[in-house]
Amino acid sequence: MQSFIKRLPLLFIPGIMLLGLLINSCKKEDSNSYINTLLTNGVWRLASVRTELFHADTSKRRDTLNTNCNLLQTFTFTNDGTCSYANFHCLQQNAAGRWQLRTANTTNQNNNNNTNNNNLADSVFLNADVVCKDTIKRNKGNSRPFLGVRITNLGENSLVIEHTRLDTVYRTPVVVQRRLVTRYGFIH
């Protein structure tokens, strides 16, 4: 009887391993459906816009934008894949478009957007094709500010997205990667 009791744990090991295999083989729930629910749950109001210029890994300049804007800037997502942005860059306007989410595995990393993080495996990107009137001269009056932006934080009451523009600066004998990161913070 004692030898049976000593071997009892060995008899349970195959059963535990089988149970673990069955649990791990279950299909996991799509995390994008939860993200869709969070995005479409009301109107997102712009709380802050901040830009930061990096030369390689060194921060060169930080700016906070739209500090004197009296217009309410809102971003709205609907379940049917449409979205709208009101009063972008404090210009009275209402831009509409379509939106979709992509993970890092399905996003082209060579598009000069959002490559400022070496570990993008868990990143979710928002592609919203709204065309907004813009005050920045390099955009020639219109821009798509939310095409290929990375969602860095999303909860029930806050949404933070980042757009990264890459340039290369050639300074003999060194080549420097320059990034301009624009971070938009929204609240419900």
SULZI-V411226 format. One record per pair of residues at least 12 apart in sequence whose ideal C-beta (glycine too) atoms are under 7 Angstrom apart, sorted by the first residue. I is the first residue (numbers start at 1). J is the second residue. If there is no record, write none. Layout:
((I;J) (I;J))
This chain:
((32;101) (35;101) (35;124) (35;154) (38;154) (38;156) (39;77) (40;77) (40;78) (40;79) (42;188) (43;74) (43;76) (44;74) (44;75) (44;159) (44;186) (44;188) (45;72) (45;74) (45;186) (45;187) (46;73) (46;184) (46;186) (47;185) (47;186) (47;187) (48;64) (48;185) (49;65) (49;66) (49;182) (49;184) (50;62) (50;63) (50;64) (50;183) (51;63) (51;65) (51;180) (51;181) (51;182) (52;181) (53;180) (54;178) (54;179) (54;181) (55;169) (55;176) (55;178) (56;176) (56;177) (66;90) (69;90) (71;87) (71;90) (71;92) (72;87) (73;86) (73;87) (73;88) (74;86) (75;186) (77;99) (81;98) (81;99) (81;100) (82;96) (82;98) (83;97) (83;98) (83;99) (83;128) (83;130) (84;96) (85;130) (85;132) (88;132) (88;133) (88;145) (89;134) (89;135) (91;133) (91;135) (93;132) (93;133) (95;130) (95;131) (95;132) (96;130) (97;128) (97;129) (97;130) (97;131) (98;129) (99;126) (99;127) (99;128) (100;127) (101;124) (101;125) (101;126) (102;125) (102;127) (103;123) (103;124) (104;120) (104;121) (104;123) (107;125) (111;148) (112;165) (112;166) (113;148) (113;163) (113;164) (114;148) (114;150) (114;162) (114;164) (115;164) (115;166) (116;164) (116;179) (116;181) (123;150) (124;151) (125;148) (125;149) (125;150) (125;151) (126;146) (126;149) (126;151) (126;161) (127;147) (127;148) (128;146) (128;147) (129;144) (129;147) (130;144) (130;146) (131;144) (132;145) (145;163) (149;161) (149;162) (149;163) (150;162) (157;187) (157;188) (158;186) (158;187) (159;186) (160;183) (160;185) (161;184) (162;181) (162;182) (162;183) (163;182) (164;179) (164;181) (165;180) (166;179))
